[in-house]
């Protein structure tokens, strides 16, 4: 166990102005409090805080942080109190120790609500003082180094927790050495066979490559010295975990990897970094596609280096990293090596946030905590931010936006600002209009096209990959649904009052809300619009308030033969009321699935409906009814007409299995085999083609309209997704009524003088 004077000497070696008295008092206090306690290994418990302090001295941290390391388990595991720590060592140290005490009780593996709240507390504590994270990571590192002494049933949980939370946090803070060791130790526990195979391979490669490594290092130093560049060249082995993930990602064998050893060149200035690159690229051949300039565009964790791969001596592929001494310190120790660190721990956290992308990410993540409706959404957001590699895109004005790999323009828009995301209707990528589902790549310039009246549709949540975007979309969709329900509920109330010949003031409506157990008028409208309070209940309570006998509320619809034999409606109410100025309109209302069943003849929209569609029935004055998918563009023509709107539902229980007709349309490149490619894609989804209409749009493309027979909406979605991935196809979608009419053979729909689709 390290002695008291040895620890003080380690700190004084890099910080001659350290407070020796503070360190000595913390050492003595921690040793006395832990007393005869022992760890699972049998060692004195105080050996653990000492090792944590030693790890932090390797990072050259301030004396207060070293003191916290010595004290970090006292409140948790001894009779020490926060008040006592504050009195003896000051409130600043007491606050950090107290924060670490709360964190030490966490179990962050589970995604249940309690664990989600604990993760929230962890990051909140870290955001208040970055030293909480540094001590916690050192604490976890020493625990992982001694993990073999823990019971077998705990080792896997602790290792997985390390891989899920602590290693990614170390990486996001730029502490790559610590991240590599945490990942390798967790990897050793979780996958011992793979770990042993890779480490044995690395040891053998290092032994057999000594001569070539020395030759490469010598040649690099010789060429750089000849150009007047003073450089330190060193070799390094990749970590076992990084090799394992590369094998898994590329689906290759361990023997096929040729880049497990890399070289690092450290120079004095940024200018020498680029001069070194010029010398190397002039002397040796470059491997195409293996150059990255992280000096010009730093990584999200402040990492800066130039990466390149050459065909070096002996025709060996050689990976090179070129950086300055300052960049090297930040690459190894991350935020702990940042030049503003000492200023930040003195209270200038905001300046560190401005200068450090890593700490700015942490602060930004904390800022998003309030955006989630519940803790699970926060966990989702944090896990996405922690694990995803990043791409770097630009706004038209040159602002750099870092996003997870696989991000889309929707994620980009929300990263710029929530209002930009909510109003996004399209995008241009590198000057070309592209779909919002396009995956972005580093270097893309993205321009967001906006419409202030637009609101994000619910399916965007499945397209977005960042937690911020998903959270904002959920919130906007939720608010939009509430607003629609509020408007609908207000209209239904007006219709009920008109039907019952009642007049209500705002005070009467507030009283009605109270009688129906709604919080207020607004919530009353929302609950009516969402169907949680029925129109029948509203009519009954409203009539009772005014002392009137209520009128009959149901509307009996005639029973008729069901010509389709598979589609049935249930009894439903609908209301009509007078708009200001005498305009007559209909109220859209969810059909109540109550009362007796009845069947009636219905006509289906030409574009077809399938189980899974949300359906809208339009009831005309002559008693006929047409059923449309709720997203049908044909419904727009009925908005101002005197018709009844009814939301109807599928009722297929007990009905025999059958196929349903639906029509889709697309644009196809005019090339040999295009039709065969489309039909093969449809057949691969187990869908049947019953009809087809083709129309030339020009020399280079056709419009194709297919009538398909499908089981349900899930199969339709599969067909559309498959076709959208098929080369040469664009504008793949369900057909409009106009397009669907082509299948029906209507004359003149596609006449020669008709304007072609744009």
C-alpha positions in Angstrom: 0.0 0.0 0.0 1.3 3.5 -0.9 2.6 5.5 2.0 1.6 9.0 2.9 4.8 10.7 1.8 4.9 8.7 -1.5 1.5 10.1 -2.5 2.4 13.7 -1.6 5.7 13.4 -3.5 3.7 12.2 -6.6 1.5 15.2 -6.5 4.4 17.6 -5.8 6.3 16.2 -8.8 3.9 17.8 -11.2 2.4 20.5 -8.9 5.0 22.1 -6.7 2.3 24.5 -5.3 0.1 21.7 -4.0 -1.4 21.9 -0.5 0.6 19.3 1.3 -1.4 19.9 4.5 -4.7 19.1 2.7 -3.3 15.9 1.3 -1.8 14.8 4.6 -5.1 15.5 6.5 -7.1 13.7 3.9 -4.8 10.6 4.0 -4.9 10.4 7.8 -8.7 11.0 8.0 -9.5 8.4 5.3 -7.2 5.8 6.9 -8.7 6.3 10.4 -12.3 6.2 9.1 -11.9 3.0 7.1 -9.9 1.5 10.0 -9.9 -2.3 9.8 -12.3 -2.6 6.9 -11.1 -5.0 4.1 -12.0 -5.5 0.5 -13.1 -8.8 -1.2 -9.4 -9.4 -2.0 -8.5 -9.3 1.7 -6.5 -6.1 1.3 -7.1 -3.2 3.7 -10.0 -1.2 2.4 -8.0 2.1 2.4 -5.8 0.6 -0.3 -8.7 1.3 -2.7 -8.9 5.1 -2.2 -5.1 5.2 -2.3 -5.1 3.5 -5.7 -7.8 5.8 -7.0 -5.7 8.7 -5.9 -2.7 7.2 -7.6 -4.6 6.9 -10.9 -5.6 10.6 -10.7 -2.0 11.6 -10.1 -1.1 10.0 -13.4 -3.6 12.4 -14.9 -1.8 15.2 -13.0 -5.0 16.5 -11.3 -5.2 19.2 -8.7 -4.7 18.5 -5.0 -8.4 19.0 -4.1 -9.3 16.1 -6.5 -6.6 13.9 -5.0 -8.1 14.6 -1.5 -11.6 13.7 -2.8 -10.2 10.4 -4.0 -8.9 9.6 -0.5 -12.3 10.5 1.0 -14.7 9.4 -1.7 -16.0 6.3 0.2 -16.0 7.8 3.7 -19.7 8.9 3.8 -20.8 5.8 2.0 -18.9 3.2 4.1 -18.0 4.7 7.4 -19.6 6.9 10.1 -18.3 10.1 8.5 -20.9 12.8 7.6 -21.2 15.5 5.0 -21.1 18.1 7.8 -17.9 16.7 9.2 -16.2 16.7 5.8 -17.3 20.3 5.2 -15.9 21.4 8.5 -12.6 19.6 8.1 -11.9 20.0 4.3 -14.3 22.7 3.1 -17.7 22.8 1.4 -16.2 22.3 -2.1 -14.6 19.0 -1.3 -17.7 18.0 0.8 -20.0 18.6 -2.1 -18.0 16.4 -4.5 -17.6 13.6 -1.9 -21.4 13.8 -1.2 -22.1 13.6 -5.0 -19.9 10.5 -5.3 -21.6 8.9 -2.4 -25.0 9.2 -4.1 -23.5 7.9 -7.4 -21.8 4.9 -5.7 -25.3 3.6 -4.7 -26.5 3.4 -8.3 -27.3 0.4 -10.3 -27.3 1.6 -13.9 -27.7 -1.6 -15.8 -31.5 -1.8 -15.6 -33.6 0.5 -17.7 -36.5 0.6 -15.2 -37.6 4.0 -14.0 -35.6 3.9 -10.8 -32.3 3.2 -12.7 -33.2 5.8 -15.3 -33.5 8.4 -12.5 -30.2 7.3 -11.1 -28.5 7.8 -14.5 -30.1 11.3 -14.6 -28.6 12.0 -11.1 -25.2 10.8 -12.2 -24.9 13.2 -15.2 -26.4 16.0 -13.2 -23.7 15.6 -10.5 -21.0 15.5 -13.2 -22.3 18.6 -15.0 -22.0 20.6 -11.8 -18.3 19.6 -11.3 -16.3 17.7 -13.9 -14.1 16.3 -11.1 -17.0 14.1 -10.0 -16.6 12.2 -13.4 -12.8 12.0 -13.1 -12.9 10.5 -9.6 -15.7 8.2 -10.5 -13.9 6.9 -13.6 -10.7 6.3 -11.6 -12.8 4.5 -8.9 -14.4 2.3 -11.6 -11.0 1.6 -13.2 -9.5 0.3 -10.0 -12.6 -1.8 -9.3 -12.3 -3.4 -12.7 -8.6 -4.1 -12.1 -9.5 -6.1 -9.1 -12.8 -7.6 -10.5 -11.6 -11.2 -10.2 -12.0 -11.0 -6.4 -15.7 -10.3 -6.7 -18.3 -13.1 -6.7 -18.9 -14.6 -10.1 -22.6 -13.5 -10.3 -21.5 -9.8 -9.8 -18.6 -9.8 -12.2 -20.8 -9.9 -15.4 -23.1 -7.2 -14.2 -20.3 -4.8 -13.2 -18.4 -5.5 -16.5 -21.6 -4.8 -18.5 -22.3 -1.6 -16.6 -18.7 -0.5 -17.3 -19.1 -1.2 -21.0 -22.5 0.5 -21.2 -21.9 3.6 -19.1 -18.4 4.3 -17.9 -16.2 3.4 -20.9 -18.4 5.5 -23.3 -18.3 8.4 -20.8 -14.5 8.3 -20.7 -14.4 8.2 -24.5 -16.8 11.2 -24.8 -14.6 13.1 -22.4 -11.6 12.3 -24.6 -9.9 10.0 -22.0 -8.9 7.4 -24.6 -6.3 5.5 -22.5 -8.8 5.1 -19.7 -11.6 4.1 -22.1 -9.3 1.5 -23.7 -8.4 -0.1 -20.4 -12.0 -0.1 -19.1 -13.2 -1.7 -22.3 -10.5 -4.4 -22.4 -11.1 -5.3 -18.7 -14.8 -5.5 -19.3 -14.2 -7.5 -22.5 -12.0 -9.9 -20.6 -14.8 -10.7 -18.2 -17.7 -10.8 -20.7 -15.9 -12.7 -23.5 -12.9 -14.4 -22.1 -12.3 -16.8 -25.0 -12.3 -14.0 -27.6 -10.1 -11.8 -25.3 -7.5 -14.5 -24.9 -7.4 -15.3 -28.6 -6.9 -11.6 -29.6 -4.3 -10.8 -26.9 -2.3 -13.9 -27.8 -2.4 -12.9 -31.5 -1.3 -9.3 -30.5 1.6 -10.6 -28.4 2.8 -12.9 -31.2 2.5 -10.1 -33.8 4.5 -7.7 -31.6 7.2 -10.3 -31.1 7.5 -11.2 -34.8 7.3 -7.6 -36.0 10.0 -6.1 -33.8 12.5 -5.8 -36.7 10.0 -4.3 -39.1 8.7 -1.9 -36.4 12.2 -0.7 -35.7 12.9 -0.3 -39.4 9.7 1.8 -40.0 10.4 4.0 -37.0 14.0 4.6 -38.1 13.0 5.5 -41.7 10.3 7.9 -40.5 12.6 9.6 -38.1 15.4 9.8 -40.7 13.2 11.4 -43.4 11.7 13.9 -41.0 15.0 14.9 -39.5 16.3 15.4 -43.0 13.5 18.0 -43.6 14.3 19.8 -40.3 11.3 18.4 -38.4 12.0 17.2 -34.8 9.6 14.4 -34.2 9.0 11.6 -31.7 7.9 8.4 -33.4 6.4 5.5 -31.4 4.5 2.4 -32.2 1.3 1.1 -30.5 -0.9 -1.9 -30.4 -4.6 -1.5 -30.9 -6.7 -2.5 -28.0 -8.3 -6.0 -27.9 -11.8 -4.6 -27.7 -11.3 -2.3 -30.8 -10.0 -5.3 -32.8 -12.9 -7.4 -31.7 -15.5 -4.8 -32.7 -13.7 -4.4 -36.1 -13.8 -8.1 -36.7 -17.6 -8.1 -35.8 -18.3 -5.1 -38.0 -16.5 -6.2 -41.1 -17.3 -9.9 -40.6 -13.6 -11.0 -41.2 -11.3 -13.4 -39.5 -8.6 -12.3 -37.0 -5.9 -13.4 -39.4 -7.2 -11.0 -42.1 -6.5 -7.9 -40.0 -3.4 -6.1 -41.2 -3.5 -2.9 -39.1 -3.3 -4.0 -35.5 -0.1 -2.0 -35.1 0.0 1.7 -35.7 2.6 4.5 -35.4 2.3 7.9 -33.8 4.3 11.0 -34.8 4.4 13.8 -32.3 5.8 17.2 -33.4 5.9 20.7 -31.9 3.5 22.8 -34.0 0.5 22.4 -36.2 2.5 23.7 -39.2 4.9 20.7 -38.6 2.0 18.3 -38.6 1.1 19.3 -42.2 4.8 19.4 -43.2 5.2 15.9 -41.8 2.2 14.8 -43.8 3.8 16.2 -47.0 7.0 14.4 -46.4 5.4 11.1 -45.8 3.0 11.3 -48.8 5.9 12.3 -51.0 8.1 9.4 -49.8 5.6 6.6 -49.7 2.4 5.6 -51.6 -0.9 6.5 -49.9 -3.7 3.9 -49.3 -6.8 5.6 -50.9 -9.7 6.5 -48.7 -7.6 6.3 -45.5 -6.9 10.0 -44.9 -8.7 11.9 -42.1 -7.9 15.4 -40.9 -9.1 15.8 -37.3 -7.1 18.9 -36.8 -9.2 20.9 -39.3 -12.4 19.2 -38.0 -11.8 17.9 -34.4 -13.9 15.0 -33.1 -16.7 15.6 -30.6 -14.4 14.8 -27.7 -11.7 17.4 -28.6 -9.5 14.8 -30.3 -7.2 16.3 -32.9 -4.8 14.4 -35.2 -4.1 13.7 -38.8 -4.7 10.0 -39.8 -3.2 8.5 -42.9 -2.2 5.0 -44.1 0.8 4.4 -46.4 2.5 1.4 -48.0 5.7 1.6 -46.1 9.0 -0.4 -45.9 8.7 -4.0 -46.9 5.3 -3.1 -48.6 3.7 -3.1 -45.1 0.5 -1.1 -44.6 1.4 1.4 -41.9 -1.2 3.5 -40.1 0.0 6.9 -38.9 -1.3 9.5 -36.5 0.3 12.9 -36.6 -0.2 15.4 -33.8 1.4 18.0 -31.6 2.4 17.5 -28.0 -0.7 19.4 -26.7 -3.0 17.3 -29.0 -1.3 14.1 -27.7 -2.0 15.1 -24.1 -5.6 15.7 -24.8 -5.9 12.5 -26.9 -4.5 10.5 -23.9 -6.0 12.2 -20.9 -9.0 14.1 -22.5 -10.7 16.8 -20.5 -8.2 16.3 -17.6 -5.4 17.6 -19.9 -7.3 20.6 -21.2 -5.5 23.9 -20.8 -8.6 25.4 -19.2 -9.1 22.7 -16.7 -7.4 24.5 -13.8 -9.4 27.6 -14.5 -12.6 25.6 -14.8 -12.2 23.9 -11.4 -11.8 27.3 -9.9 -15.3 28.1 -11.1 -15.1 29.0 -14.8 -17.1 26.0 -16.0 -18.8 28.0 -18.7 -15.4 28.9 -20.3 -14.5 25.2 -20.3 -17.8 24.5 -21.9 -17.2 27.1 -24.7 -13.6 25.8 -25.4 -14.2 22.0 -25.0 -16.5 20.2 -27.3 -16.5 17.2 -24.9 -17.7 19.2 -21.9 -20.1 21.2 -24.1 -21.6 17.8 -25.1 -22.1 17.0 -21.5 -23.7 20.3 -20.7 -25.9 20.0 -23.8 -27.0 16.5 -22.8 -28.0 17.8 -19.3 -29.9 20.6 -21.0 -32.0 18.0 -22.8 -33.0 16.2 -19.5 -36.2 18.2 -19.3 -37.2 17.4 -22.9 -38.1 13.8 -22.1 -41.6 13.1 -20.8 -40.2 10.3 -18.6 -36.8 9.0 -17.4 -36.8 6.2 -20.0 -36.7 8.8 -22.8 -33.7 10.3 -21.1 -31.9 7.0 -21.0 -32.7 6.5 -24.7 -31.3 9.9 -25.5 -28.2 9.4 -23.4 -27.4 6.0 -24.8 -27.8 7.2 -28.3 -25.4 10.1 -27.6 -22.9 7.9 -25.8 -22.6 5.1 -28.3 -22.9 6.5 -31.8 -19.9 7.4 -33.8 -20.3 10.8 -35.4 -20.4 12.5 -38.8 -19.7 16.2 -39.3 -22.0 18.3 -41.5 -22.2 22.0 -42.2 -25.0 24.6 -42.5 -24.9 26.9 -45.5 -23.2 29.5 -43.3 -20.5 27.1 -42.3 -21.6 26.1 -38.8 -20.4 22.6 -37.9 -23.0 20.2 -36.7 -21.9 16.9 -35.2 -24.4 14.0 -35.5 -24.4 10.2 -34.8 -23.6 8.0 -37.7 -26.8 7.2 -39.6 -28.3 10.5 -38.8 -30.8 12.1 -41.3 -31.6 15.7 -42.2 -34.4 15.5 -39.6 -31.7 15.0 -36.9 -29.7 17.8 -38.5 -32.6 20.2 -38.3 -33.3 19.5 -34.7 -29.6 19.8 -33.9 -29.7 23.3 -35.3 -32.8 24.3 -33.3 -36.0 22.7 -32.2 -38.1 25.2 -34.1 -36.1 24.4 -37.3 -36.9 20.7 -36.8 -40.6 21.2 -36.2 -41.0 23.4 -39.3 -38.7 21.2 -41.6 -40.5 20.1 -44.8 -37.5 19.2 -47.0 -33.8 19.6 -47.4 -30.9 20.2 -49.8 -27.8 18.2 -49.4 -24.8 19.7 -51.2 -27.2 21.8 -53.3 -29.5 19.0 -54.4 -33.0 18.4 -53.1 -33.0 15.0 -51.3 -35.4 13.0 -49.2 -35.5 13.5 -45.5 -34.6 9.9 -45.0 -31.2 10.3 -46.6 -28.3 9.3 -44.3 -25.8 12.1 -43.9 -22.0 11.8 -44.4 -19.1 13.8 -43.1 -18.6 17.0 -45.1 -22.2 17.3 -46.3 -23.6 20.8 -46.5 -27.3 20.6 -45.4 -29.9 23.3 -46.0 -33.2 22.8 -44.3 -36.4 23.9 -46.2 -39.0 25.2 -43.8 -42.7 25.9 -43.5 -43.8 27.7 -40.3 -47.2 26.0 -40.5 -45.8 22.5 -40.6 -45.7 20.1 -37.7 -43.7 16.9 -37.6 -45.6 13.7 -38.4 -45.4 10.8 -36.0 -43.5 8.5 -38.3 -40.5 10.9 -38.1 -39.7 9.3 -34.8 -38.8 6.1 -36.6 -36.6 8.0 -39.0 -34.7 10.1 -36.5 -31.7 8.6 -34.7 -30.8 11.2 -32.1 -32.5 11.4 -28.8 -33.0 15.1 -29.1 -34.9 14.8 -32.3 -37.1 11.9 -31.1 -37.9 13.7 -27.9 -38.9 16.9 -29.8 -41.0 14.9 -32.3 -42.8 13.1 -29.6 -43.5 16.4 -27.8 -44.7 18.1 -31.0 -46.9 15.2 -31.9 -48.4 15.1 -28.4 -49.1 18.8 -28.4 -50.6 18.6 -31.9 -52.9 15.8 -30.9 -54.0 17.7 -27.9 -54.7 20.8 -29.9 -56.7 18.8 -32.5 -58.6 17.0 -29.7 -59.3 20.4 -28.0 -60.7 21.8 -31.2 -62.8 18.7 -31.9 -64.1 18.6 -28.4 -65.2 22.2 -28.5 -67.1 21.6 -31.7 -68.7 18.5 -30.3 -69.8 20.4 -27.2 -71.3 23.2 -29.4 -73.1 20.5 -31.4 -74.5 18.8 -28.3 -75.7 22.1 -26.9 -77.4 23.1 -30.2 -79.1 19.7 -30.4 -80.3 20.0 -26.8 -81.3 23.6 -27.3 -79.1 24.8 -24.4 -77.1 28.0 -24.0 -73.9 27.9 -22.0 -71.6 30.6 -20.7 -67.9 30.1 -20.0 -68.8 29.7 -16.3 -71.4 27.0 -17.2 -68.7 25.2 -19.2 -66.3 25.3 -16.2 -69.1 23.9 -14.0 -69.7 21.2 -16.6 -66.0 20.3 -16.5 -66.1 19.9 -12.8 -69.2 17.7 -12.9 -67.5 15.5 -15.5 -64.2 15.3 -13.4 -62.2 17.4 -15.9 -59.5 19.8 -14.5 -60.8 22.8 -16.4 -62.6 23.9 -19.6 -59.6 23.2 -21.8 -59.1 19.7 -20.4 -62.9 19.1 -20.8 -62.6 19.8 -24.5 -59.5 17.6 -24.8 -61.1 14.7 -23.1 -64.3 15.0 -25.2 -62.1 15.2 -28.4 -60.1 12.1 -27.3 -63.3 10.2 -26.6 -62.6 9.8 -22.9 -65.9 11.7 -22.2 -68.7 10.7 -24.5 -71.1 13.1 -26.1 -73.9 11.2 -24.4 -72.4 12.0 -21.0 -72.0 15.7 -22.0 -75.6 15.9 -23.1 -76.9 14.3 -19.9 -74.9 16.5 -17.5 -75.6 19.7 -19.6 -79.3 19.0 -19.5 -79.2 18.2 -15.8 -77.5 21.6 -15.1 -80.2 23.5 -16.9 -83.0 21.4 -15.5 -84.1 20.1 -18.9 -85.1 16.7 -20.1 -82.6 15.6 -22.6 -83.5 14.6 -26.2 -82.9 11.3 -27.8 -79.2 11.2 -28.8 -78.7 8.3 -31.1 -79.1 8.2 -34.8 -80.3 4.9 -36.2 -78.7 4.0 -39.5 -80.5 1.7 -41.9 -79.6 -1.9 -42.1 -78.7 -3.2 -45.5 -77.0 -6.0 -47.3 -73.3 -6.0 -47.1 -72.2 -6.4 -50.8 -68.6 -6.7 -49.9 -69.2 -9.4 -47.3 -66.3 -8.4 -45.1 -66.6 -4.8 -44.0 -68.9 -3.8 -41.2 -69.6 -0.6 -39.3 -70.9 -0.3 -35.8 -73.5 2.1 -34.5 -72.1 5.7 -34.4 -73.2 9.2 -33.7 -72.5 12.2 -35.8 -73.5 15.8 -35.4 -74.2 18.8 -37.7 -74.3 22.4 -36.6 -74.5 25.9 -38.0 -71.3 27.8 -38.5 -71.2 31.6 -38.1 -72.8 33.2 -41.2 -75.1 30.3 -41.7 -72.5 28.0 -43.4 -73.3 24.4 -42.7 -70.5 22.0 -41.8 -70.0 18.6 -40.3 -68.2 17.6 -37.1 -65.6 14.9 -37.4 -66.1 12.5 -34.5 -64.7 9.1 -33.5 -67.3 6.4 -33.9 -68.3 4.8 -30.6 -68.0 1.0 -30.7 -71.2 0.5 -28.7 -74.7 -0.6 -29.3 -75.9 -3.2 -31.8 -74.0 -4.2 -34.9 -75.4 -3.4 -38.3 -74.2 -3.9 -41.8 -74.7 -1.6 -44.7 -73.5 -1.4 -48.3 -70.4 0.8 -48.7 -68.2 1.9 -51.5 -64.4 1.7 -51.1 -62.1 4.4 -52.2 -60.4 3.7 -55.6 -56.9 3.6 -54.0 -58.0 0.7 -51.8 -58.0 0.1 -48.1 -56.3 -2.7 -46.1 -56.5 -3.9 -42.5 -54.4 -1.7 -40.4 -55.4 1.5 -42.2 -57.2 4.1 -40.1 -60.5 4.6 -42.0 -62.7 7.6 -42.6 -66.3 7.1 -43.8 -68.0 9.9 -45.7 -71.8 9.6 -45.3 -73.7 11.5 -48.0 -77.2 12.9 -47.8 -78.6 10.2 -50.0 -77.5 7.6 -47.5 -74.6 6.2 -49.5 -71.2 5.9 -47.8 -67.6 5.8 -49.1 -64.7 4.6 -47.0 -61.2 6.1 -47.4 -57.8 5.7 -45.8 -57.5 8.5 -43.3 -54.4 9.8 -45.3 -56.3 9.9 -48.6 -55.9 13.1 -50.6 -59.5 12.6 -51.8 -60.8 13.7 -48.4 -59.8 17.3 -48.9 -62.7 17.9 -51.3 -65.2 17.1 -48.5 -63.9 19.6 -45.9 -66.4 22.2 -46.8 -69.3 20.0 -48.0 -72.4 19.1 -46.1 -71.5 15.4 -45.4 -71.1 13.3 -42.3 -67.6 12.2 -41.2 -67.3 9.0 -39.2 -64.1 7.3 -38.1 -64.8 3.7 -38.6 -62.9 0.7 -37.6 -62.1 -2.7 -39.0 -64.3 -5.6 -37.8 -62.8 -8.8 -39.2 -63.3 -11.0 -36.2 -64.7 -14.3 -37.4 -64.3 -13.4 -41.0 -62.4 -15.8 -43.4 -58.8 -14.8 -44.4 -58.8 -12.8 -47.7 -56.6 -10.5 -49.7 -57.4 -6.8 -50.1 -56.9 -4.5 -53.1 -54.6 -1.6 -52.9 -52.9 0.6 -55.6 -49.4 1.9 -55.5 -47.6 4.2 -58.0 -43.9 4.9 -58.7 -41.6 6.4 -61.3 -39.1 4.0 -62.9 -36.0 4.6 -65.1 -36.6 3.5 -68.7 -34.1 0.7 -69.0 -34.1 -3.0 -69.9 -35.2 -5.3 -67.1 -36.8 -2.4 -65.0 -40.2 -4.0 -65.0 -38.8 -7.4 -64.1 -36.9 -5.8 -61.2 -40.0 -4.2 -59.8 -42.2 -7.4 -60.1 -39.4 -9.4 -58.5 -39.3 -7.0 -55.6 -43.1 -7.2 -55.1 -43.0 -11.0 -55.3 -40.3 -11.1 -52.7 -42.7 -9.5 -50.3 -45.3 -12.3 -51.1 -47.6 -9.8 -52.7 -49.7 -10.5 -55.8 -50.0 -8.2 -58.8 -53.5 -8.1 -60.3 -53.3 -5.2 -62.7 -50.7 -2.8 -64.1 -50.8 0.6 -66.0 -47.7 2.1 -67.5 -47.3 5.6 -68.9 -44.2 7.2 -70.4 -43.1 10.4 -68.8 -40.4 11.0 -71.4 -37.6 9.1 -73.0 -35.9 8.3 -69.7 -38.7 7.3 -67.3 -42.2 5.8 -66.9 -45.0 6.1 -64.3 -46.1 2.7 -63.2 -49.3 2.0 -61.3 -49.8 -1.4 -59.8 -52.9 -3.0 -58.3 -51.8 -5.4 -55.6 -53.6 -8.0 -53.5 -52.3 -7.8 -49.9 -53.1 -9.2 -46.5 -52.7 -6.0 -44.4 -50.9 -2.7 -43.8 -47.8 -4.4 -42.6 -47.4 -6.2 -45.9 -48.0 -3.0 -47.8 -45.4 -1.2 -45.7 -42.9 -4.0 -46.5 -43.7 -3.7 -50.2 -43.2 0.1 -50.2 -39.9 -0.1 -48.2 -38.5 -2.8 -50.6 -39.4 -0.8 -53.7 -37.9 2.4 -52.2 -34.6 0.5 -51.8 -34.7 -0.8 -55.4 -32.3 1.1 -57.7 -33.9 3.1 -60.5 -37.2 3.8 -58.6 -38.5 7.1 -57.2 -41.7 8.5 -55.8 -42.8 5.1 -54.5 -46.2 5.7 -52.7 -49.8 4.7 -52.4 -51.6 6.0 -55.5 -53.8 9.1 -55.5 -57.4 8.8 -56.6 -56.4 10.2 -60.0 -53.8 7.5 -60.4 -56.1 4.8 -59.1 -58.7 5.7 -61.7 -56.3 4.6 -64.4 -56.6 1.1 -63.1 -60.3 1.4 -63.2 -60.0 2.2 -66.9 -61.6 5.7 -66.7 -61.5 7.5 -70.1 -59.4 10.6 -70.4 -57.6 10.3 -67.1 -54.3 10.2 -68.9 -55.1 12.1 -72.1 -52.3 13.3 -74.3 -52.8 17.0 -73.4 -52.7 16.4 -69.7 -49.8 18.0 -67.9 -47.2 15.5 -66.8 -46.4 15.0 -63.2 -43.5 17.1 -62.0 
